[in-house]
Amino acid sequence: MKIRIVNNSRNPLPKYETAFSAGMDLMASLDDNQTIVLKPGERKLIKTDLFIELPEEYEAQIRSRSGLALKRGVVVLNSPGTIN
């Protein structure tokens, strides 16, 4: 199955980093020298500038990374985030 991906960011496309990875890491699409700082309990929408064209009856999911969730409290608000 081919899924069309439009990458409007300056980042490379997500890829599997190890042989048995279940998912890929997304990167934030930031301007040069831009940093995002979250205060405790604060929520922000962070853009990736990635767009996908999913076939009907399919979905994609965005999930929190366990290390970031545990160590830094960074989570996907409606985890898992469903894209359909």
VMD Tcl script that draws the C-alpha trace (Angstrom):
set ca {
  {0.00 0.00 0.00}
  {1.29 3.45 -0.90}
  {0.55 6.36 1.41}
  {1.19 9.83 0.02}
  {3.23 12.00 2.40}
  {3.75 15.73 1.98}
  {6.67 17.08 3.99}
  {6.50 20.88 4.31}
  {9.14 20.90 7.06}
  {12.92 21.07 6.84}
  {13.16 17.76 8.70}
  {13.71 14.38 7.07}
  {10.74 12.04 6.86}
  {10.22 9.85 9.93}
  {11.91 6.45 9.72}
  {12.37 3.37 11.86}
  {15.54 3.85 13.92}
  {16.13 0.21 14.90}
  {15.31 -3.16 13.39}
  {12.44 -3.95 15.75}
  {10.97 -0.48 16.27}
  {7.19 -0.38 16.42}
  {6.95 3.29 15.47}
  {8.79 6.31 14.16}
  {9.72 9.55 15.88}
  {8.15 12.80 14.65}
  {10.10 16.04 14.81}
  {8.69 19.49 15.50}
  {8.78 21.91 12.58}
  {10.46 24.96 14.10}
  {11.92 28.15 12.66}
  {15.66 28.78 13.01}
  {16.65 29.33 16.65}
  {13.05 28.75 17.82}
  {12.63 26.94 21.13}
  {9.45 25.82 22.79}
  {9.34 25.86 26.58}
  {6.41 24.32 28.40}
  {5.58 25.46 31.90}
  {4.32 22.81 34.33}
  {0.83 21.74 33.27}
  {0.93 23.84 30.09}
  {-0.29 22.44 26.78}
  {0.69 23.56 23.29}
  {0.02 22.42 19.75}
  {3.37 21.62 18.13}
  {3.30 21.41 14.35}
  {5.21 18.85 12.30}
  {4.28 20.18 8.84}
  {3.77 16.57 7.73}
  {0.59 15.63 5.90}
  {-0.52 12.12 4.94}
  {-3.20 10.82 2.62}
  {-4.65 7.70 4.22}
  {-6.81 5.26 2.28}
  {-10.41 4.96 3.47}
  {-10.94 2.71 6.50}
  {-7.34 3.21 7.73}
  {-5.99 5.26 10.58}
  {-2.64 6.46 11.85}
  {-1.83 7.11 15.52}
  {0.41 9.48 17.42}
  {1.52 8.26 20.83}
  {3.65 9.65 23.61}
  {7.21 8.39 23.88}
  {7.51 6.47 27.11}
  {10.84 8.06 28.07}
  {9.63 11.64 27.55}
  {6.33 10.88 29.26}
  {8.04 9.41 32.32}
  {11.05 11.72 32.65}
  {9.58 15.02 31.43}
  {5.80 14.63 31.53}
  {5.51 15.25 27.77}
  {2.44 13.40 26.49}
  {0.00 13.46 23.60}
  {-3.12 15.08 25.03}
  {-5.68 12.64 23.63}
  {-3.29 9.70 23.54}
  {-3.27 7.86 21.31}
  {-4.06 10.64 18.88}
  {-6.00 9.16 15.97}
  {-5.53 10.49 12.44}
  {-8.19 9.38 9.99}
}
mol new
graphics top color blue
foreach p $ca { graphics top sphere $p radius 0.5 }
foreach p [lrange $ca 0 end-1] q [lrange $ca 1 end] { graphics top cylinder $p $q radius 0.2 }
display resetview
